[in-house]
Each structure stands twice: as structure tokens, then as C-alpha cells.
Amino acid sequence: MAGAAALASCFTYDDISQASTRTNGSDKTPVLKLIKESHAKGYDFICIPLTTPKWRERWRNMCIVPSASTDGTEETATIEQQAEAWRKAPSFLLEEVTISRLDEAIPILVMASEWLQLDSTDDWVRHDSEIALRQEVAYASYLNVQTVILPPPRHRSHVASYARAINECLKSATYINLSIRLPIYDPAIFQPKESSSSHASTPSKSSTTSPPSTPQIVIPRASTPRSLKAARAPEAELNATWEMWDVIRTICDYNTRLTLTLDLTPPLPSNAGILNRWMAEPVRHIFLPASTFIANVKGYPVLPKGTQSFLRNSMTHHPIIIMSGVSSGLHTKGGEPAYAQYVRHVEKTSTAVQAAMTAGTVEHFAQGYQDYLQNPLQPLMDNLQSITYQTFEQDPVKYRNYEEAVYHALMDWPDNDRIVICVAGAGRGPLVERSLTAIKRSRRSAFVYAVEKNPNAFVTLQGRKQKDWGDSVQLLFGDMRHVELPELADILISELLGSFGDNELSPECLDGAMRFLKPDGISIPSSYTAHLAPLSSSKLYNNARISTDLKGVETPYVVMFQNVNILSGDGGGVSGRCGSKIQQCWEFEHPRKDAVVDERGLPLTNTHNVRSAKLSFHIPHAGVMHGLAGYFEAILYGDVGLSIHPHRKDRVSKDMLSWFPLFFPFKEPLYLPSNSELHVSIWRLTNERQVWYEWYGESFLPVFNAPSTPEPSEDTSGDGSFFACASTHVAVPSPVIDAVDAFPSLERTETRRSVEELSRSTAGVIKIGQTCLHNPGGRSSWIGL
């Protein structure tokens, strides 16, 4: 298996200039020299600035200096004319760009000018920065560069302007990918407030030849004690960079060519909820400078534990890891190769990578299907192909558990002379085979009937009976709801479950088959439950809306989840009334006792299989919900079961391959602030011909009896500040605070105490958002009876 991550070496303009002194006839250009040297060191790409300091100097002289001048000289007028000519037809001089050849552009990532301020507080700086960015993107597109990494937004109050400019670039350059570089949070929230004079709204005169760095950001001075302020930050401030990203990608309409370059320069928060949200985002690159590494006892560079863990989890994105400053000699041992070797070590120890490389695991089996939307089966309307049966039959865990369930049922059955077993929906015969094995193990006298409606699979069954089973099995062709069994069965076995338990019409099918069963007979499975959780995934959302019609976002899909984040927490909410992270919707039991049946034993209607549920979830950290994740659990017999529930599947049926979860998409994303509540309603409905699901969501915020007074802010204008205003709007500042590994002095007990105090002061909730009702009347998706 190829590596999950690719490596890129990051170079500055100074590095390019120095490479020109080493260039010989075979290298042709300094950039080609760097590409050659980097490939020799094991890097897959190089990352370089697209422009030189000459371009910054010309842009500044045209766009900044004239506006600052008040002398009205002829020279100023000439410069202003040059600026207007540039605005009309933007273009570069050769000395202003670092690459000019197609062969230079193939294995590189380029960084747009870091000094561009698309979210400046000055209207004209924003305007001219946008023109300059469009010029840079157009030039990169001309050279067939695949990806341009953009400078981060710096002002929360003008992030919409930043996003609008990016959207214009995406529309004008229709093939190139744009990646926004963002830290996971603003590191300045843990530092003393800097002088506002150090943050001008116009580009400074400092050199652009140093590696790109995480922006230093002004924060309001608070009345928090100094010792505590160094150890914690309000939830809203830790949310801010993600919320800026959410504004940008929303304004850009979730464009699939817009991705993230996550900057891991600052130490990461220890709270998994803050970090997990990035798993659901389109992270394409990870910026990893040498300064992020710390020295181990021997002096070799290693990553802090929090960064290690996050990087391991990020391997599911198959990112390009951009290594910066690794040749600077920052650490005493190992030299430049030590950094890449350590990253490869982290990659190899990633749970996701190890699972994908291990035969027999779900991750290995599902390669190529991660986050791929599949329509559920229509088992009653369609006859499955042999290759589909073969795929399901590769699952040893499911059939092992079925065999164990049949074995225990046989052992618990009274020691009669003869036990009758019926396999309803025999397919190509794996359950028949496992039932015969269980009979042999139990040393009981038993006979098997196998019922199958698929005429093609019935041919396979005939071959197996002739070759393997003989007189121990009798085959019956037909729909289990209509066929007649020669005698009543003691044990009824079926394999009709879907990813949501009932979504492949197991209840309806077994309604027809229950007439095969004696009054005291056993059904395997005996019951199954459906479960839901709110889910965030920009990739699944985009995949669901590829289709232009409504059906795309009103169809439940079978999906092997990978780049997703479950938004809910365990319990919490107003007075602790919210349920668990993943909640049960409903249950079906077999044999049923409550259905009204006719003289043949068939239900008169299907109304007894209608279900509904209203669930309340606590949302501890801000996020965007793109849909609902559906799971099932089944009890086959006794304590033998099947499960794809994320918290219990490894205990019940580890590495079971047959079912991926179900994804209920939302037509429009629903933003959920920190400490909010989500109420989900879902219905299973039916008529004479179909079964379908409808789903709907509402979001709420708690309100309080005695809201605390917001801390005074020195910087209310937002000028020069990354966080010019609160990023998460809540009734009062969130009491949930997250410790950061670099500042471990905050005790967790204080956080728990804050949550308890919040609960005591809560009066109720106010509604802040809702979705539309999805799939009303089964207009877009249904399962045919």
C-alpha cells in the first residue's frame, strides 16, 4: 500500500536565490534544481512562493504609497496613472515571479503572496489585494499549477470580504485548486495583548523571504487572573478559526476546489471535540514547520503528543505534509532527514493506516468505498446479482455469529425427535450451510427448509443441494410472504437487515414469514434497533448534492464513513435532558404479537410497522450539521448479536463487513453553536406500496436566569484583529473552556463545575434554526413492497 501522506519541502525566495548559485547546465533553472534535490531526499513535492519581493515592492508603490502621500506632486500623479493601468490590465514582470516554465510547475505547490490583505479594514487595500490575487491565480493557472495556497484571513469582521474574493477567483480560474492556510486556533489568545500599533492595516515593509508564519493576532484584554489566562481560552475563541473557515466555504458554496491547509504551528488543544471538527473538512495539506517539533532526551526532533495524535488521525485525508525550516539546524540531532523520518513513523503508527493494511478489517475491505454514497438495496423489487451475494458472503463474522445463534437455539430447544428450521431468504445458501454446521455441532436431529424468491439464486441453491446438502434440505421457490411451508417451523432464520435495521424491509418480509413459525417458535434475529447521531461532513454533503434534482438530498445512502465528525456529546443540555451521543430511534421484535392478521396469517395492513422518534442531542462544540448518521444493532439469539453501532460494534461483531452506516443528508447545512441543543424528528412511514423515511431538525440555545456580564474589551473596533467580534453567538459567553497542552495548569474539575453552574442557572431554550422536512410523502426515496 502506498503511503497515506505525501511530503513537500517548503522553500523561501532566499532558498531559490541560493539555488541559483548551485545551478548547472543540466538543471536549467533554480526551481528545477530544488525539485531535483528534494526528490533525491524523498520529498514528493516542493512548496514555493509564486512571487518575488520585486512584485510586493511594485504593488506597494502603486497602491499604498500614493494614498499615504499628500503632496500632490507630478510623480505621485504618474504613479497613480500606473496603478490605474495595472488595475485595468494586471500583469507581471519576469523578475516578479519565481517560475515561468511548464516543467517547473508540475511537482510544486505555490503560495500566493502572504502580504495580500483580502480582509483589510481599508476598502482600497482590500480592492487592490483582490486584483493582485486574481492576477496571481491567473498566472498559476496559465502554467498549469494544480494548487495555490492562500494566505490566512486576519480580521473576523471582514472575513466575508475575504470569502467573496476567493469565490471570484474560483469562478475565474475554473480548474485550479485553492487551499486556505489556517491555524486550528489563534495562538495569540494565550499570549499577553500586544500593542495595536504593531498591526497596521497595510502591508508592512518587513522581508518576505522568511517562511510563512502563523499570524500574530491581537486579543482583547480581559479581567481574568494572569495565572488562569495563560491556561485557558473561552470556547468561542477556540472556535473562531473554524467559524471563519465555515463562512468562507459557505460563501463559496462548498466549492470542491476549495480546500484547507491546516497550520500545526501552535500547540493543539487537548479537547478532542475542538480537533475532531477538522476531520469532517477537506484538509488537503498540513503545514508542519520545524518549530512545531520538540527535542526528545537525545536531541532528535519529535512532535508533542497532541500534535502526534492529530497527525495520526489526519492520515485518513491522505494529506500533503509541507515541511518548513527543517534544514535550519533547529534541533541538534538527526539533521533534515530526521523530520521526514519521524513523520513517516507517525504515519505507520496511525490506527487508520494500520487497519487499512490489515486483511480482514472493515477498513481494508472498504478501500475505495470511503465516503462513497451508495443507494440501499431494494430486496423485494429487485433480484440481486451473484456478484452481490458473493460480496456479502465474504463476511466471516456475520455468518459465524449466525451459526452461534442457531447452535444456542438448538441447544436450548427441548430434546425432541426432530427440529424444523426454515431459512427465509436463502440467497445462494450461506445461512443454510451455517445452519447445517450448527445442527452437526449440537448433535440434534433437525431438518431445513430454504425459501428463496430470486429465480437465478434458486438455480445455485439447487446445485448446492445436489452436491452438498442432499436430503437434509428441502428448497421452496417463491416470495416468503406467499409461499406455503409443508409444516410449521421451530426456528425461523432470516438475513434481511439493512444499515438502519429495518430499511431493507425486514419487518414487512418477516410479517409474511411468521406464519411459518410455531406459537413457541424462535426467530433469528429476535429483535433489532435503529440509532441516529448528527453528522458533519462537507464531502458527503457535496456528494449528495451533485445531482441537481431534489432526490439527491432526500435519499438515505449507505456509506463507509471516513472524513466525518459526530457533533453530539453524551448527555448535557438544559438540565441534562439530552440523550447520549448516539441515540436509539425504535425497535422491531420477532415474532410479533400485536399485528392483526387474516385467515392466512398475513397482516391486513402495514400500519403496525410505522415508527417515529424525537431525539434531543447536546452539541458541546460549534459545528455544521450536514446530515444524520444511521446505525443498527440486532439480537440474533440470547447474547449473540450483530452491530455497527460505533461504541459497541467491536464488542458485538468486530470487523463485520456486510453493513456500512446509513447517511440521511440535509438539503441545507444547519449551523449549531457551542453548547446548543439539536432536536431531531424522524418517521418511518408506509402505504400499500412503499415504505419511506422523513426527517427534520431544529436547533436551540439555552437562556439563563442570571447571565454573566461580558468581559470588557479594549479592542472593540476590530481593527487589525483576527477576532474582531465574538465568533459564536450565544446567550452568554460559553462556560466550557478547553485546556491546551502547552498550558496544563487548568484543572478539569473547574470545567465540570462551570457546566454544573450553567445547568442550575438555565431557564429554558430559544429556537435559532431549523431544516426543511425531508422526503415528505416519500417523494424522492422509498422502498417498494
N, C-alpha and C positions, 0 to 999 in steps of 0.2 A: 504493500500500500504506500502511495506517495505521501509525503509529509503533509500534515494538516495545515501548516503555515508556510508561507514563503518569507524570505528575508530580503530586506532592502537596506543598502548603505546610504546614509544621508550625507550630502556634501554641501558646503557653502561656496559662495563665489570665490573666496580666498583659496579653497581647495582646487577649484577649477583653474585659477590663475597659476597656482603652484604646479599643477599637472602639465601646464603648457611648457614648463621648463624641462619636463621629462619626455615630451612627445618626440617620437622619431618618425621616420618616413612611413612606417607601417601603420602607425596609429592615426595619422591624418589630422585629428583634432584632439584637444584636451579632454572633451567629454568621452570620445571613443577610448581614450587612454584609461579614464576612470572606469568605464564599463568593463574593459578588458581586465584591469586589476581586480575589480570587485568580483567578477566571475571566477577568477583564479582563487579568491578567498572563500568561495562558496556562497556568495550572495546571488540572489535571483534577479534583483533589480537594483537600480540606483535612484536616489531621490535628490533632485537639484532644484535651485531656484530658476524660474524661467527667465528672469530679467537681471540686469546688472545694476550697480549703483548709478550708472550714467542715466538710465531711464528715470530713476527716482529724482535725480537732480534736475532733469529737464521738466518733469511733471511739476515738481515743486516750484521751479522758476516760473512756469506758465500759470499755475493755478493757485499758488499760495502767496508768493512774494508780491504780485501786483495788488492783491486785495489788502495786503498789510501796508502797502505804500500809500502815502497821502500827498506826495509831491507833484503828481500830475505831469511828470516830465515826458519828453518825446520818447525816451527809452521805454518808459512804462507803457505808453500807448502802443509801441511796437510789439512789446511782449504780449499785451492783451490781444492784439491782432493775430499773433502767432497762436495764442491759446484758442481763439475762436476758429482759426483754420484747423487746428488739431481736433477740436470738438466736432467739426463738420466732417472730417475725414481722418480718423485716428490711425496712426501708423508708427512703426518702429524704425529706428536706425539700426544698422548692423551691430554697432557697438553696444546697443542697449539690450541685446538678448544673448542667452548663453548657448543656444542651439540654433542651427539653421539648415540641418540636413535630415533627410528621412531616416538614414541608418543610425543617427544619434537618438531618434525619438522612440525606437521600438522598445528597448528594455528599460524605459525610465518612467518615473513619476515626476511631474513637475509641480512646483509650489508657486502659486500666484504671489505677487508682491505682498509681503506681510504688512507693509505700511498703509495699504489701502484701508480706508475707513468708510465702509458702506453704511455704518450706523452712527456716523459722526453727529454731534449736536449742531453742527454748522451745515445748513442746507446746501451751500455751494460745494463744500468738501464732499458731501455725500454724492452730489450730482457728478462731479468730476471723477470721483473714485469709481462710480459705476461705469462711466465711459471707459476709464482705464481698464477695469476688469473685463468688460466686453472685448476690448482690444486684445488683452492677453489670452482670453479664451479662444477668440477667433484665430489668433496666431498658432496656438497649440493645436487647434483643430486642423489648421492648414498643414501642419507637419504630421498629422495622424497620431498625435499623442492620445493615449486612451483615457488618462485620468489627470485632472488638475486638482490639487489640494488647496483649499481656500483658507485664508486667514480667519481666525475666530471672530465672532461678534463680540463687542466690548461693552455695549450700552443696552441694558434691558429695555429702556424706554423707547429705543429706536430699532429694536430687532425686526419689526415689521418692514421697515425700510430696507434693512439688510436682506430679508427674505424676498421682498419684491424684486430687488436687483438680481438675486440668484435665479429667480424664476424667469426673468428676462433672458439671462444667459442660457438657461436650459432650452428656452424656445428658439433662440437664435442659432445655437450650436446643437444640432439635432442628434448627434451621435456620441459626443464626448461625455464622460462621466465626471461629475463634480463631487468632491468629498470635503466636508466641512470639518476642520480640526477643532475639537472641543475637549477641555478637561472634564473629568467626571463631576467635579465641583470646583468652585473658585477657591484656590488655596489661600487667598488673602483674607477670608473670613476668620482664619485662625491667627492672623497677624495684627499688630497694632496699626491703627489708622495712619496712612501716610499723608503727607501734605498734598492738598489738591493741586498745588502748583506744579507738581511733577507729572500731571496727567493733562497735557494740552489736548485740545480737540483737533489739532492739526498735526500732520506727521512731523516728528522731531528730526533733528539733524544727526542723530546717532548713526553709527555704521550699520549697514545691512548685511555685513559679511559674516556675522556670527550665526550659529544655528538658531532656528526658530525656537522661541521660548514661550512658556505659558505666561499670558499677560498678567501683569501686576495690577490688582484691582482695588479701588477704594471701597471701604465699607463704612457704614455709619458707626459712630462711637456710641456704645451702649453703656448703661449703668451697671453692667454685670461686673462682679468682683473679678479682678485681674486673674487670679489663680484659676477661676472657673472658666473665664472667657477663653483661655488658651486651650481648653479641653473640650469645648462643645460648640455646636452651632445649631440654631433653630432649623427645624425640618425644611422650612421654606427656602432657606439659603442653600441647603444641600440639594434641593430640588431645582435650583434656578437654571443651571446649565442645561439640564434635561428639558425643562419647560421652554427654554429658548429654542432648543432643537425642535420641540413639538410645534412651536409657532412657525418655524422655518419650513418644516416638511409639510405642514398643513397648508400654508400659503402656496407652496409648490405642488399641492395636490398629490402628495405622496409619490412624486415622480421617481420611477425606479432607477433613474440615472443619478439620483442624489443619495449619497452615502455618507458615512461618518468615518472620520479619523480620530479615534479616541486617544487623548494625550494622557499617558500614565506618569507624567512628571510628579505630581503631588502624591503624598501618601494616601491610600484609599480608606474610606470609611469602613469600620468593622461591621456595620449593619448590612446584612445580605439583601434586605429589601431595597436599599438605595442602589446597590450594584446590579441586582437581578433585572431591573428595568432595561438595562442596556442589552441584555440577552435577546430582547424582542426587537431590537433596532438593527438597521442594515449597516453593521460595523464592517467596513472593508479594510481599514488599516488601523494599526495600533502604533502610536508614536512612543518609542521607548528610548529615552536618552541615557547616556552613561551615568548621569547624576541620579537617576532613579535607583541604581544598584547601590548596595551597601557592601562593605568588605566583611568576609567571614573571618574566622580566627586565623586563617592562614594568609589573609590578604587578597583572596580571589573575589571577584565580583559575584554577588548573589542578590536576588530580589527579596524585599520584605515579604513576610508571609501573606499579607493581604493581597499584594500585587501578584505573588505566585499563584494564589488560589484563583484570582480573577483571570489571569492569563490562561490557566489550565481550562477554565470553563469557556473562555472565549475561543478555544480551538474549534468549537463547533461551527464558527463562522468561516473557517479556513482563511484567516486574515493574512495580509501582508504586514509583517512587523518591521517598522522603519527604525533602524538602529542609528542613533546620532551621538557623535562625540566619543565613539568607542576607541578611536586612535589617539586620544588626547593624553593617555597615561594617567587617568584619574585614579586608578587602582594600581597597587604596587606589584601584583602578581597576575600572570596569565596573559597580559597584553591584549591586543584586539581580538584574537580568536576566542578568548575566554567568555566573552559576552554571548557570541553566537552559540558556543557550545552549551552554555547554561540555558539559553532559550530552547535549544533542541532537547535538553534534559527535561525541562518543564513540559514540553510538548509530549515527550514519550511517557511521562507520568500522568498525563491527563486521563481522567476516567473515561471521557468520551472517546478519545483516540484508542485507548486500550480496548474498550468494548467493541469498537468498530473493527478491530483487528482480530477479535476472538470469535472463532466459529461457534455457532450455536446460540449467540446472543441476539436479542432483538435488533440491536444497533448494527450488527454485521448483516443480518438478514435484510434489513430495511435500507441498505445503502442504495442511493438513487431515488428513494421514495420520501426522504425527509422533506417535510413541509410541502408535499405534493398533494393536491386536492383530488380525491377520487370519489365518484358517485357511489353511494351504497348499492348493494345488490338488490335486485327485485326478484326474490326467490320464488314467488308464486306466479309472476308473469313470465319470467324467463327461465330457460333451461341452461344451466351452466355448462361451459366447455370443459373438456377433460383436463386441459392445462390449468384451469382454475381449481378444479378438485385437487390436482397434483400439488399445487402451491400450498393449499391448506393442509394437505396430508404430510407436508414436511415438518409439521409441528409435533415433536415428540412429547412435549409437556402436556398439551391438551389431551391427547389420547392416553397418556399414562394416567392422568387424573380420572378420565372416564373409566378406564379399566379398574382403577382402585375403587371408584364409586360402585360399579357393578359388582365387584368382588365383595365389598362390605354389605351391599344389599342382599346378595345371595347368602352370605353367612348369617345375616340377621333373619332371613326368611325361615319360617317353620320348616322343619325337615320333612317335607312332603315327598311323594314319589317323583313328582315332575313339576318343574317351574317353567312357566311360559314367559318368554321375553319377546317384546316387539320393538324393533328399531324403526322408528318413524322418520323417513327421510334418510335412506341408507346411502345415497350418493354412489360412490364406487366401492363402498364396503369397509372403510376403516373401523367404524363402530361395530360392525358385525364381527370383524376379526378380533377386536379387543374383547367383545362380549364372550366369544368362544374361549379366548385365553383365560378370562376370569372364571368361566364355568370349569375349565380344567383345573385351575388353581384351587377352587373351592371344593372340588370333588362332589359337586351337586349334579343331580340329573335335571337337565334343562333343555328346552327347545327354543329356537329363534325364528321369528317371522321378520322378514325385511321388506318394508314398504317403500317404493320409490316411484315418483311420477315422471321423471326425466326418461324418455324412451331410449336415449342414447346411453345414459349411465346404466340403464337396465340391461343392456347388452353386456356391459362389463361385469355386472353382477352375475349374470348367467354363466359367464366364463369362470368366474371365481367359484361359484357353486359347483360347477362341473369339475374343476381342477382341485379345489382345496376343501370345500365345506361338505359336500355330499349331502346326505340325508339329515344332517343336523340343522339345516336351514331351509326354510320354505320362502320363496320370493313371491311378492304380490305387487303387481303393477297398477298404479293409479294414485290419485290425489288422496292423501290421508284423511281429508275431510269427507270423502265419498266412498272410498273402498271399504269392503266388508272383510273382517277378520274371521277365520273359521272358529276361533274360540277366544275367550277373554284372556287378557294378559295379566300376569302378576307384576311385571316390571316393564314400564314404557320408557324407552331411551330415545332422546332426540338431540339433534345438533343444529338448532335453528336460531341461536343467539346472534345478535348484531352488536356493534360497538357501543350502543346505548342500551343493550339488553333486549329491548322489545322492537327495535327499529327495522328488523327483518321479519316481523310479523310472527314471532314465536307464540304470543298469546293466541292469535287467531288460528294458527295451524294446530296448536295443541288443543284448542276448543273442539276441533273436529276429531282429534285422535283420542281424547279422553274416554270416548265411548268404548275404546278397546280394552280399557282397564277395569279390573275387578274393583268392587267398592273399597276394599282394603289394599288396593294395589299401590305400587311405588312409582313415582315419576322421577326420572333423572334427566334434566335438573328438577329440583323440587321448588326452587324459587330463584328470582334474580331481581336486582335493584339497579336503577339508573341514578347517576350522580352528575352534578354540574359544578363548574367553577368559572369565574370571569377571567378572560384571557386577553393578553396584549400581544400582537404580532403584526408589524407593518407588512411583513412578507405575505402572510396569509390573507390579510385584508386586500392587498394589491392583487393577489392571485384570484380571489373571489370576485373581484370587480373587473376582471379582464373582459368578461362578457358584457356587452353594452345593454343587454336586457335585464329585467328585474330578477330573473331566475337565478342569476349568478350569486346574488347576495341574499337569496331566500331559500337556499338549498343546504341542508346539512351534509357535510363532506367527511369522508373517512380520511384521516391524516396521521402520519407519523410525525408528531411534534418534535421540533428541534429548536428553532430560533423563536421561542415563545417565553412569556412570563406570566405566571398566575398572579393576579393582582391582590387577591384576598388574603387576609390573615386569619388566624384561629381566634374565634370569639371577638370580643370588643364591641365597639359601637355604643350607642346610647344605653346606659345601664346594663351593658354587657348582653344585649338582646340578640346580637348577631350570632350566626352559627359558625361552624368550622370552616376551614379553608376550602374544602371540597364537600358539598352537601348532597344528601340523598333527596331525590325527587319523588320517587314512588317505587312500588314493589309489585311483582306478579308472583302468584303461588300456583302450584300444580300438584295434585288435581284441584280444580276449583269446585266450590260447593254452592256458590251464590248465583250461577247463571241459570236462567230459565230455558229449558230445552224442550224440543219437540219429541215425537214418538221415536225418532231415530237416535236421540241423544245429542242433537245439534242445537246450539243456541238459536233462539228466534231472532235476535238482533245482536249487534256488536257493541251495544251501549255499555255493557259491563267492563269493556276494555278501555273506556275513556278515562283519562287521568289528568290531573292538574297539580301544580305546585307553585307556591310563592316562597322564595328564599331570600334571606337577608344576609348580606356579606359586609364585613368590615374591611375598608380599604386603608391600610396603615400608611402607605406611601403614594404620592401622586402618580397617576398613570393614565393612559388612554386605553379604554376597552374596545377591542375590535371584534369581539365575539365571545362565545361560551364554549368551554371545553367539556365534552361529554364522555363519561366512562360507565362501565358496568361491573357488577360483581354477581356471581352466581353460586348458589349452593347446589352441588350435584347430589350428594347424599351424605348425611352425617356431617363430619368436619372436612369433607373433601369438596373443593370448590375451584372456581376459575375467577380471575380478577385482572383488570387493567387499571384499577384504582392506584394512582401514583404512590400512595402511602402504604398500600397493603399488597401490591402485586408480587413483590419479592418473597413475601411470606406464604402466599397462597399458590401462585403458579409462576415462579421465576422463569424468565426467558421464554414465556409463551409467545408464539409468533403469529397466531391466527387473527388477532384483532388489533388494529390501531384505534386511537380515540376518535370521537366524533367532534366536528367543529361546526357550531352554529354561528354563521357570520352576522355582523350588523351592517346595515346599509350605510350608516354614517358612524364614525368613531364617537365614543362618549367619553369626555374628559372627566376624570374622577380626582378631586383634590385629596391631599393628605387628610387622614382622619375622617373621611366621608363614609357614607353607607350606600350600598347598592342593593336595590330590591329587584329581583328577577322573577318574572312570571312566565311559566311555560305550560303548554297544554298539549296533550295527546288526544286528537280528535278523530272521528270516523263517520262515514256514511255507509251506504250499501256497497260501494265500490272501492273505497280508498281509506287509508289511514294517513294522517299528516300531523305535523307539529306546527305550533305557533309560539312565538316568543317575543318578549318585551322587557325593557329595563327602565328603571328610574333611579336617579341619584339624589342624595340628601346630604346636608351638612348639619352638624349639631349646633344648637343655640344654647346659650348659657345664662344662668340667673345673674351671675356677677362677673361679667367679662373683665379681664385684666386690662390695665392701661398700657397701650403700646409704648415701647421704649422710645424716647426722643431721638431724633436723627439729626446729625449735623449737616448731612448732605441730602437735602430734600429736593434739590433741583434735578438730580440725576446726572449732572454734567460730569463727564469723564468716568462714570461708574458703570461697571458691568451690571450691577444690581441697582438700578436707579429706582425701582419700586418693588414691592413685595411680589414674588412670582406666584405664590399660591394664595388665593383669596379665601380666607376662612373667617369665621365669626370673630375669633380671637387668634392671636399667634399660637401655633401648634405647640403643645407642651412636650411633644415627642422629640427628643434630641438624640443625636447619634454620636457616639464616641468615635474618634479617629485613632487609628493605631499609633500614630506618632505622638498622640497626646492622651495617654491611657488613664489620667487621673480621675475621670468621671466614673462614679460607681453606677452599676446598672440598677441598684436599688432606688436611686434617685429618679430614674426614668419610670420605674414601676410606680413609685409614689406619685409622680406627676399624673400618670394615667388614672390612678385611683381618685386623685383630687378632681380631675376633669369629670369623671363619671358622677361624682357627688354633686357637682355644680350644674350638670346638664338639665335643661328643662325640656328639650324635645329636639325636633329636626325641622329644617325647612327644605323644600324641594328646589333643586338647582338645575335639573336636566332630565331628559327622557329620550328614549328611542321611539321610532315608529313601531307599530305592530307588524311583525314579520310573518309572511306567508298566510295571511288571513284566508280562510276557506280552502287552504291547500292550493292556492292559485299558481304557485311556482313549483312546488315539490310535493310528492306524495308517494305512498307505496300501495300498489294495486292489490286488491283482494281477489 
